[in-house]
Amino acid sequence: MKVIVIMADTTTIPISKKFHEWLKSKGKKGESYEDVIKKLLKPEAAQEIGESKGSSDEDDLGLGN
C-alpha cells in the first residue's frame, strides 16, 4: 500500500532545536505546529494577520475558524 501526502501552500521556517521542543510542548497530540502558533499569538498579532472575524484576508491566510 502506498500513501501519498500532498502539502499544498506550506513553507519551512528555521527555528532552534530548543524552540522546537518548547513549541512542541505547547501543543496537543494531533495538533499541527500552525495550530499551536495561532493559539499562542497575542490577540493583537492575530488581528494583524487576519485572525479576527470579518477579515477579508481570512480565507487567503487559512486562518478561518
BAKE-47625 format. One line per 2 residues: number of its first residue (from 1); for each residue x, y, z of C-alpha. Coordinates in nm, 2 decimals, decimal comma, padded with zeros to 4 digits, m for minus. Example, Ala and Ser with C-alpha at 12.3 -4.5 7.8 and 13.67 -1.06 7.14 Angstrom:
2
1) 01,23 m00,45 00,78  01,37 m00,11 00,71
# end
This chain:
65
1) 00,00 00,00 00,00  00,13 00,34 m00,10
3) 00,05 00,66 00,09  00,09 00,99 m00,09
5) 00,08 01,31 00,11  00,05 01,64 m00,07
7) 00,12 01,95 00,13  m00,01 02,25 m00,06
9) 00,07 02,61 00,02  00,32 02,54 00,30
11) 00,67 02,67 00,39  00,95 02,58 00,61
13) 01,10 02,82 00,87  01,42 02,76 01,05
15) 01,40 02,75 01,43  01,64 02,63 01,70
17) 01,60 02,28 01,85  01,54 02,44 02,18
19) 01,25 02,65 02,05  01,12 02,35 01,85
21) 01,10 02,14 02,17  00,93 02,43 02,36
23) 00,67 02,47 02,08  00,61 02,10 02,07
25) 00,55 02,10 02,45  00,27 02,37 02,40
27) 00,07 02,15 02,16  m00,16 01,85 02,20
29) m00,14 01,52 02,02  m00,27 01,57 01,66
31) m00,23 01,94 01,67  m00,02 02,10 01,39
33) 00,26 02,35 01,46  00,05 02,60 01,28
35) m00,24 02,54 01,52  m00,01 02,58 01,82
37) 00,14 02,90 01,69  m00,20 03,05 01,62
39) m00,31 02,95 01,97  m00,01 03,13 02,12
41) m00,04 03,45 01,93  m00,15 03,75 02,12
43) m00,49 03,88 02,01  m00,33 04,19 01,86
45) m00,10 03,99 01,64  m00,38 03,75 01,54
47) m00,59 04,05 01,42  m00,29 04,19 01,23
49) m00,26 03,87 01,02  m00,64 03,84 00,97
51) m00,74 03,61 01,25  m01,03 03,83 01,36
53) m01,38 03,78 01,23  m01,48 03,98 00,93
55) m01,13 04,00 00,78  m01,12 03,98 00,41
57) m00,78 03,81 00,42  m00,90 03,53 00,65
59) m00,96 03,28 00,38  m00,64 03,37 00,19
61) m00,43 03,32 00,50  m00,60 02,99 00,61
63) m00,70 03,14 00,94  m01,07 03,08 00,93
65) m01,23 02,90 01,22
# end
